[in-house]
Amino acid sequence: MSVQEIRHFGDPVLITPAAPVINFDKEIRTLISDLTQTMLNAPGAGLAAPQIGVPLRAFVWHVDDILGHLINPSLVLSDEIEIDDEGCLSFPDLSFPTPRAFRALARGFNMFGEPIEVEGTQLLARAIQHETDHLDGVLFIERMSPDDRKLAMKQIRESDWFNTSQNKITIKESPHSIFGGNS
């Protein structure tokens, strides 16, 4: 039960879908405790297991002074969309308008393997969707408008946390036609 290092954008664990939790044992309870302590220390509104390098489908949240956790979530989302500023502990000091469903119903399990449902709107709905995306290997910058994503990537490249040799990402153009057939 301790504060863990938060992985930053560029770490492959952040874009890899996480595996379902199968055993609801002491190890998963320790993971939930570590996630909670790390999130509160950061501080943040949520934290998913892949963000501390653990590729399991579990996350925690702290919204409106309520702490919670969810394991192996599935979501039902409203059609109503809300665009609001969103940040991520894996992208320090970055916040951009990001569309999310206004309401989210999440079904999953607690750390003891008991089924639970969590329903929320606004910030709780946003946190649940954001953290579930992490479990699917989806980053919030992928949800932004193309213009905001360009601005975000510029800020990321200029940031101190990203400007290390281990986090350099280069995007190469494919030599293959995107239109299929012969070019």
C-alpha positions as CSV (number, residue, x, y, z in Angstrom):
1,M,0.0,0.0,0.0
2,S,2.0,2.9,-1.3
3,V,2.2,5.7,-3.8
4,Q,3.3,4.5,-7.2
5,E,5.0,6.2,-10.1
6,I,2.4,7.4,-12.7
7,R,3.3,6.5,-16.3
8,H,3.3,9.3,-18.8
9,F,2.2,9.5,-22.4
10,G,4.7,7.6,-24.5
11,D,4.7,4.5,-22.2
12,P,3.3,1.6,-24.2
13,V,1.2,0.3,-21.2
14,L,-1.1,3.3,-21.7
15,I,-2.2,2.2,-25.2
16,T,-2.4,-1.5,-24.5
17,P,-5.9,-2.9,-23.6
18,A,-5.9,-4.2,-20.0
19,A,-6.7,-7.8,-19.0
20,P,-9.8,-8.6,-16.9
21,V,-9.3,-9.2,-13.2
22,I,-10.0,-12.9,-12.5
23,N,-8.9,-13.3,-8.9
24,F,-10.4,-11.0,-6.3
25,D,-7.7,-11.6,-3.7
26,K,-5.3,-9.7,-1.5
27,E,-3.3,-8.6,-4.5
28,I,-6.3,-6.8,-6.1
29,R,-7.1,-5.1,-2.8
30,T,-3.5,-3.9,-2.6
31,L,-3.7,-2.6,-6.1
32,I,-6.9,-0.7,-5.3
33,S,-5.2,0.8,-2.2
34,D,-2.1,1.7,-4.2
35,L,-4.2,3.4,-6.9
36,T,-6.2,5.3,-4.3
37,Q,-3.0,6.5,-2.5
38,T,-1.4,7.5,-5.7
39,M,-4.4,9.3,-7.0
40,L,-4.9,11.3,-3.8
41,N,-1.2,12.1,-3.6
42,A,-1.2,13.4,-7.2
43,P,-4.0,14.7,-6.7
44,G,-6.5,13.6,-9.4
45,A,-10.1,12.7,-10.0
46,G,-9.3,9.2,-11.1
47,L,-6.6,6.7,-11.9
48,A,-6.5,3.5,-13.8
49,A,-4.3,0.5,-13.1
50,P,-2.4,0.8,-16.5
51,Q,-1.3,4.4,-15.4
52,I,0.9,2.8,-12.7
53,G,2.0,0.0,-15.0
54,V,-0.5,-2.7,-14.0
55,P,-2.3,-4.0,-17.1
56,L,-5.6,-4.9,-15.3
57,R,-9.1,-3.6,-15.7
58,A,-9.4,-1.7,-12.4
59,F,-9.7,2.0,-11.6
60,V,-10.4,4.4,-8.7
61,W,-12.0,7.8,-8.5
62,H,-12.4,10.7,-6.2
63,V,-15.2,13.0,-7.2
64,D,-17.3,15.3,-4.9
65,D,-15.4,14.0,-1.9
66,I,-16.5,10.4,-2.6
67,L,-13.8,7.7,-3.2
68,G,-14.7,4.7,-5.3
69,H,-13.3,1.9,-7.3
70,L,-14.5,-0.3,-10.1
71,I,-13.1,-3.5,-11.6
72,N,-14.0,-5.0,-15.0
73,P,-16.4,-2.2,-15.9
74,S,-18.9,-2.0,-18.7
75,L,-20.6,1.2,-19.6
76,V,-24.0,2.4,-20.7
77,L,-23.8,6.0,-21.9
78,S,-26.4,8.7,-22.6
79,D,-26.8,10.2,-26.0
80,E,-26.4,13.7,-24.5
81,I,-22.9,15.0,-25.0
82,E,-21.1,17.5,-22.8
83,I,-17.8,19.2,-23.8
84,D,-15.7,20.3,-20.9
85,D,-12.0,20.7,-20.0
86,E,-10.4,17.4,-19.2
87,G,-7.0,16.5,-18.0
88,C,-5.1,13.3,-17.2
89,L,-2.4,12.4,-14.6
90,S,-0.5,10.7,-17.5
91,F,-0.4,14.2,-19.2
92,P,0.8,16.5,-16.5
93,D,-0.5,20.1,-16.7
94,L,-2.5,19.4,-19.9
95,S,-6.2,20.3,-20.1
96,F,-8.4,20.5,-23.2
97,P,-12.1,20.5,-24.1
98,T,-13.1,16.9,-24.5
99,P,-16.5,15.5,-25.5
100,R,-18.0,12.9,-23.2
101,A,-21.5,11.5,-22.5
102,F,-23.3,13.6,-19.9
103,R,-24.5,10.5,-18.0
104,A,-22.8,7.2,-17.5
105,L,-23.9,3.9,-15.9
106,A,-21.0,1.6,-15.1
107,R,-21.4,-2.0,-14.0
108,G,-18.6,-4.1,-12.6
109,F,-17.2,-5.4,-9.4
110,N,-15.7,-4.1,-6.1
111,M,-12.4,-5.4,-4.8
112,F,-14.2,-8.4,-3.1
113,G,-15.8,-9.6,-6.3
114,E,-19.3,-8.3,-5.5
115,P,-21.3,-6.8,-8.4
116,I,-21.8,-3.0,-8.2
117,E,-23.3,-0.3,-10.3
118,V,-22.2,3.4,-10.4
119,E,-24.3,6.0,-12.1
120,G,-23.2,9.6,-12.5
121,T,-23.4,12.8,-14.5
122,Q,-21.0,15.5,-15.3
123,L,-17.6,15.0,-13.5
124,L,-18.3,11.5,-12.2
125,A,-19.6,10.4,-15.6
126,R,-16.5,12.0,-17.2
127,A,-14.1,10.3,-14.7
128,I,-15.8,6.9,-15.3
129,Q,-15.5,7.2,-19.0
130,H,-11.9,8.5,-18.9
131,E,-10.7,5.7,-16.7
132,T,-12.6,3.0,-18.6
133,D,-10.9,4.4,-21.8
134,H,-7.5,3.8,-20.1
135,L,-8.5,0.2,-19.6
136,D,-9.2,-0.1,-23.3
137,G,-5.9,1.6,-24.3
138,V,-7.6,4.8,-25.4
139,L,-6.2,8.2,-24.4
140,F,-8.2,11.3,-23.9
141,I,-6.3,13.1,-26.6
142,E,-8.0,10.7,-29.1
143,R,-11.4,12.1,-28.1
144,M,-10.4,15.7,-28.8
145,S,-11.2,17.7,-31.9
146,P,-8.4,17.5,-34.5
147,D,-7.5,21.1,-33.9
148,D,-7.3,20.7,-30.1
149,R,-5.3,17.4,-30.5
150,K,-2.8,19.3,-32.6
151,L,-2.5,22.0,-29.9
152,A,-2.2,19.3,-27.2
153,M,0.5,17.5,-29.1
154,K,2.5,20.7,-29.4
155,Q,2.2,21.3,-25.7
156,I,3.2,17.7,-25.0
157,R,6.3,17.9,-27.2
158,E,7.3,21.2,-25.4
159,S,6.7,19.9,-21.9
160,D,9.5,19.0,-19.5
161,W,8.0,15.7,-18.6
162,F,7.9,14.5,-22.2
163,N,11.2,16.0,-23.3
164,T,13.3,13.0,-22.4
165,S,14.9,10.5,-24.7
166,Q,12.8,7.6,-23.5
167,N,9.5,9.4,-24.4
168,K,10.4,10.6,-27.9
169,I,7.7,9.5,-30.2
170,T,8.1,9.8,-34.0
171,I,5.2,9.2,-36.3
172,K,6.1,7.7,-39.6
173,E,4.1,7.8,-42.7
174,S,3.1,4.4,-44.1
175,P,4.5,3.5,-47.5
176,H,1.2,1.7,-48.2
177,S,-1.7,3.4,-49.9
178,I,-4.6,4.2,-47.5
179,F,-7.0,3.8,-50.4
180,G,-6.2,0.1,-51.1
181,G,-5.4,-1.5,-54.4
182,N,-2.5,-0.3,-56.5
183,S,-1.3,3.3,-56.3
